[in-house]
Amino acid sequence: MSSTETISLGSIEEASADSLALAVFDEVLVPLANARRSAERPAYFARAGEVGVASYFEPPTLAVMRPADFEFPGGGDPEGLIEALAKYWRSQGEDHAAAMAPRLREIARALREEADESDGDVDILCYTMF
């Protein structure tokens, strides 16, 4: 299934994480990107450098990393990370991006359910390459 196909979700409980993610891409991210383009604002992630547009890359300010540099935003769980993202997006004036937080929570829930249903076995046709 590609992100350009129409997705009929029936109910959220039945939807896979993949179909939920594709729906967020099509129904939220693509319209946001199109709106930015129409408003002649820079793309969230430009495909190439644009003259006069500041880079989001910043050189590292620390020579040595500390344990705090590896902390997972939001307390270490998906819900906390999603809330931290939404808070950050709101602080940046990206309320439309923050509005997708409930849908991100649905994806996180679907991923958790899929992981719970998995017994961890790997298909015999799947192999490890060294």
C-alpha positions as CSV (number, residue, x, y, z in Angstrom):
1,M,0.0,0.0,0.0
2,S,1.4,3.4,-0.9
3,S,0.8,6.7,0.9
4,T,-1.2,7.9,-2.2
5,E,-3.8,5.2,-1.9
6,T,-7.1,5.9,-0.1
7,I,-7.2,4.2,3.3
8,S,-10.5,3.1,4.7
9,L,-9.8,2.6,8.4
10,G,-13.2,1.3,9.5
11,S,-12.3,1.6,13.2
12,I,-9.1,2.6,14.9
13,E,-9.1,-0.6,16.9
14,E,-8.8,-2.6,13.7
15,A,-6.2,-0.4,12.0
16,S,-2.6,-1.4,11.9
17,A,0.2,1.0,12.8
18,D,1.2,1.1,9.2
19,S,-2.2,2.2,8.0
20,L,-2.5,4.8,10.8
21,A,0.9,6.2,9.9
22,L,0.0,6.4,6.2
23,A,-3.2,8.1,7.0
24,V,-1.4,10.7,9.1
25,F,1.0,11.3,6.3
26,D,-1.8,11.7,3.7
27,E,-4.3,13.6,5.9
28,V,-2.0,15.7,8.0
29,L,1.6,16.0,6.8
30,V,0.9,16.4,3.1
31,P,-1.7,19.2,3.6
32,L,0.6,20.9,6.1
33,A,3.4,20.8,3.5
34,N,1.1,22.1,0.8
35,A,-0.1,25.0,3.0
36,R,3.5,26.0,3.7
37,R,4.3,25.9,0.0
38,S,1.2,27.9,-0.9
39,A,2.2,30.5,1.8
40,E,5.7,30.6,0.2
41,R,7.2,29.5,3.5
42,P,10.3,27.2,3.6
43,A,9.7,23.5,3.6
44,Y,10.0,21.6,6.9
45,F,12.8,19.6,5.3
46,A,14.0,21.0,2.1
47,R,15.4,18.6,-0.5
48,A,18.4,20.9,-1.1
49,G,19.8,24.1,0.3
50,E,18.0,27.2,-0.6
51,V,19.7,30.6,-1.0
52,G,18.9,32.9,1.9
53,V,17.3,30.2,4.0
54,A,18.9,29.4,7.3
55,S,20.0,25.8,7.9
56,Y,18.6,23.9,10.8
57,F,22.0,22.3,11.3
58,E,23.9,23.6,14.2
59,P,27.5,22.6,15.0
60,P,27.9,20.8,18.3
61,T,28.6,23.0,21.2
62,L,29.9,20.2,23.5
63,A,33.1,18.2,22.9
64,V,31.9,15.5,25.4
65,M,28.4,14.3,25.9
66,R,26.9,13.8,29.3
67,P,24.3,11.2,30.4
68,A,21.6,13.9,30.3
69,D,22.2,14.3,26.6
70,F,20.8,10.9,26.1
71,E,17.6,11.3,28.1
72,F,14.4,10.4,26.3
73,P,12.2,13.5,26.1
74,G,8.9,13.0,27.9
75,G,10.0,10.6,30.6
76,G,10.9,7.6,28.5
77,D,7.6,6.5,27.2
78,P,5.8,7.1,23.8
79,E,3.0,9.2,25.4
80,G,5.5,11.4,27.1
81,L,7.5,11.8,23.9
82,I,4.4,12.7,21.9
83,E,3.4,15.3,24.6
84,A,6.9,16.8,24.6
85,L,6.7,17.0,20.8
86,A,3.3,18.7,20.9
87,K,4.6,21.2,23.5
88,Y,7.6,21.9,21.4
89,W,5.6,22.4,18.2
90,R,3.2,24.7,20.0
91,S,6.2,26.8,21.3
92,Q,7.4,27.1,17.7
93,G,4.0,28.3,16.5
94,E,3.3,25.0,14.8
95,D,-0.2,24.4,16.3
96,H,-1.3,22.4,13.2
97,A,1.6,20.0,13.8
98,A,0.8,19.8,17.5
99,A,-2.8,18.9,16.6
100,M,-1.7,15.6,15.3
101,A,-0.7,14.4,18.8
102,P,-3.8,12.3,19.3
103,R,-3.2,10.5,16.0
104,L,0.4,9.9,17.0
105,R,-0.9,8.4,20.3
106,E,-3.1,6.0,18.2
107,I,0.0,4.9,16.2
108,A,1.9,4.3,19.4
109,R,-1.0,2.3,20.9
110,A,-1.2,0.2,17.7
111,L,2.6,-0.4,17.7
112,R,2.3,-1.5,21.4
113,E,-0.5,-3.9,20.6
114,E,1.3,-5.3,17.6
115,A,4.4,-5.8,19.8
116,D,2.3,-7.5,22.5
117,E,0.8,-9.9,20.0
118,S,4.2,-10.8,18.6
119,D,6.0,-13.8,20.1
120,G,9.4,-12.5,18.8
121,D,9.9,-15.4,16.4
122,V,11.6,-14.5,13.1
123,D,10.4,-16.1,9.9
124,I,12.8,-18.9,8.7
125,L,13.1,-17.1,5.4
126,C,14.6,-14.1,7.2
127,Y,18.3,-14.3,7.8
128,T,21.0,-12.2,9.4
129,M,23.7,-10.8,7.2
130,F,27.1,-10.2,8.7
